[in-house]
Amino acid sequence: MAVIGWIGLGNMGGHMSVNLVKAGHDVRGFDLNPEALAAAEAGGVKRAASIAEAVDGADAVFTMLPKGEHARAVYLGEDGVLAHADTRTLLVDSSTIDIASAQGARRRCCRRLPLR
């Protein structure tokens, strides 16, 4: 099965990541909220100490964050997803954010893809 990094283990992300574990996937989760992280871990999600640890070697990375500023920081920050994920990693953002933040992150992701 797939190795999945999950960032944002709140009301939606926590349950979705646990369901992926139940389906047989290896899910590594990261969240700044220790209670959300503990709840996901109780469901079988492996605790990641950082974004880097969650995405390193992942086949796919899911993000589910509550604000555009959070998504921008997680993807574009110095220690964010784009700094650590392989260019072949599938990135799936399901955050509840504004259109400008989503489009900006997408543009930055596309810039790092190799030309084929």
C-alpha positions, 0 to 999 in steps of 0.5 A, a space after each residue: 500500500 501507499 506511504 501517505 503524509 498527512 498534515 492537519 489532523 483536526 475534525 476532518 483530517 484526523 478521521 480521514 487519515 485513520 480511515 486510510 490506515 484502516 484501508 492498509 496504508 502507512 500514514 504519518 501525521 503531523 499537527 500543531 495541536 497535540 490533542 488532534 495528533 494523539 487522537 489520530 495516533 490512537 487510530 493508527 496514524 504514525 506520529 511525525 515530529 515535523 512536516 519533513 518527517 511526515 512527507 519524507 519518502 511519501 507517495 502522497 501528501 494530504 493537507 487539510 488546514 483551516 486558513 490560507 495563511 496556514 496552507 501557505 506556511 505549510 507548503 511554502 515555508 522554509 521547512 514546508 512541504 515543498 522543501 521536503 517532498 520529492 517532485 514525484 510525490 502527489 500533493 493533495 490540498 483539501 484545506 478550507 481556504 481562500 482561492 488566492 491562497 490555493 492558486 498561489 500554492 498551486 503555482 509554486 508547486 507547478 514551478 518545481 515540477 520537472 519538464 517532461 
